[in-house]
Amino acid sequence: MTNMQPYRIKTIRDYHQIMKLPKPEHPLISVINFESIKQLPENKPLSIVFDFYSISLKRNFNAKFKYGQQEYDFDEGTMSFISPGQVFGIEVEEGKELTHTGWLLLVHPDFLWNTPLAKTIKQYEYFDYSVHEALFLSDKEETMVINLMKNMEQEYHSNIDKFSQDVIIAQLELLLTYSERFYNRQFITRKISNHKILDGMEDILNKYFNSNEIKQKGLPTVHHIAETLNVSPGYLSGLLKVLTGQSTQQHIHDKLIERAKEKLSTTDLSVSEIAYELGFEHPQSFSKLFKTKTKLSPLEFRQSF
């Protein structure tokens, strides 16, 4: 899929018009059956940016879908979550008609105003996940998601009254909560690949702490580790929290404290020298972190030996 200027779609109405769909019945939300979308605008590869949230459940998608710099397919029931401003790409093989089944939910941020979801939707980490971290559903889970989509569609097509937004918001919150549960299930059921990621992270941290990089660059960042593992920072932190109860940053700090204890107990280096070797510009910052983690100052730890 070649690089191209992103095709920005600002409103849900614009999306309907571009995809040759009937005018949406509400300007800020839409529930769409994918079977009603037959081709891409101009029928050519597209790089697209939405100014609204997109939640999709797809099957049998015969195009290439690129998000997070990688491609993946939708042979099975697969959900993807895209936030406003994120870039994704679609490319259909020349001469073929676009085919896919499933559902698409579009929600403009303005629809969430004056509701708790306006803030809490940003806490769902799967909106930041890379493409190969899509959510793969079991048949039972897929049925639950489709039912929620249909409930929103039914309310969406009903006469709009003062309860309409509350009903749709409640269904949307339920959909997001179930999706979070399904993602946690996916972390657990994909143990082999997940433990490969954990082993890979341990290897990265060991190499980093054994090299001169830590003196030159300081502590490794969450972004650096995630990028090296070819996953997003959100996915890595979510995986670690499920499997270990700790965030990526906590794992980095644990590795740091492990190395600090080793140097304090086996060398005659001063606390300041150890701090500099571990990438700290100011020894006070190192001592503060060490005491937070161990309840002892570096000198107190050394004296205990």
Rosetta blueprint (number, residue, H / E / L):
1 M L
2 T L
3 N L
4 M L
5 Q L
6 P L
7 Y E
8 R E
9 I E
10 K L
11 T L
12 I H
13 R H
14 D H
15 Y H
16 H H
17 Q H
18 I H
19 M L
20 K L
21 L L
22 P L
23 K L
24 P L
25 E L
26 H L
27 P L
28 L L
29 I E
30 S E
31 V E
32 I E
33 N E
34 F H
35 E H
36 S H
37 I L
38 K L
39 Q L
40 L L
41 P H
42 E H
43 N H
44 K L
45 P L
46 L E
47 S E
48 I E
49 V E
50 F E
51 D L
52 F L
53 Y E
54 S E
55 I E
56 S E
57 L E
58 K E
59 R E
60 N L
61 F E
62 N E
63 A E
64 K E
65 F E
66 K E
67 Y E
68 G L
69 Q L
70 Q E
71 E E
72 Y E
73 D E
74 F E
75 D L
76 E L
77 G L
78 T E
79 M E
80 S E
81 F E
82 I E
83 S L
84 P L
85 G L
86 Q L
87 V E
88 F E
89 G E
90 I E
91 E E
92 V L
93 E L
94 E L
95 G L
96 K L
97 E L
98 L L
99 T L
100 H L
101 T E
102 G E
103 W E
104 L E
105 L E
106 L E
107 V E
108 H L
109 P H
110 D H
111 F H
112 L H
113 W L
114 N L
115 T L
116 P L
117 L H
118 A H
119 K H
120 T H
121 I H
122 K H
123 Q H
124 Y L
125 E H
126 Y H
127 F H
128 D H
129 Y L
130 S L
131 V H
132 H H
133 E H
134 A L
135 L E
136 F E
137 L L
138 S L
139 D H
140 K H
141 E H
142 E H
143 T H
144 M H
145 V H
146 I H
147 N H
148 L H
149 M H
150 K H
151 N H
152 M H
153 E H
154 Q H
155 E H
156 Y H
157 H H
158 S L
159 N L
160 I L
161 D L
162 K L
163 F L
164 S H
165 Q H
166 D H
167 V H
168 I H
169 I H
170 A H
171 Q H
172 L H
173 E H
174 L H
175 L H
176 L H
177 T H
178 Y H
179 S H
180 E H
181 R H
182 F H
183 Y H
184 N H
185 R H
186 Q H
187 F H
188 I H
189 T H
190 R L
191 K H
192 I H
193 S H
194 N H
195 H H
196 K H
197 I H
198 L H
199 D H
200 G H
201 M H
202 E H
203 D H
204 I H
205 L H
206 N H
207 K H
208 Y H
209 F H
210 N H
211 S L
212 N L
213 E H
214 I H
215 K H
216 Q H
217 K H
218 G L
219 L L
220 P L
221 T L
222 V H
223 H H
224 H H
225 I H
226 A H
227 E H
228 T H
229 L H
230 N L
231 V L
232 S L
233 P H
234 G H
235 Y H
236 L H
237 S H
238 G H
239 L H
240 L H
241 K H
242 V H
243 L H
244 T H
245 G L
246 Q L
247 S L
248 T H
249 Q H
250 Q H
251 H H
252 I H
253 H H
254 D H
255 K H
256 L H
257 I H
258 E H
259 R H
260 A H
261 K H
262 E H
263 K H
264 L H
265 S H
266 T H
267 T L
268 D L
269 L L
270 S L
271 V H
272 S H
273 E H
274 I H
275 A H
276 Y H
277 E H
278 L L
279 G L
280 F L
281 E L
282 H L
283 P H
284 Q H
285 S H
286 F H
287 S H
288 K H
289 L H
290 F H
291 K H
292 T H
293 K H
294 T H
295 K L
296 L L
297 S L
298 P H
299 L H
300 E H
301 F H
302 R H
303 Q H
304 S L
305 F L
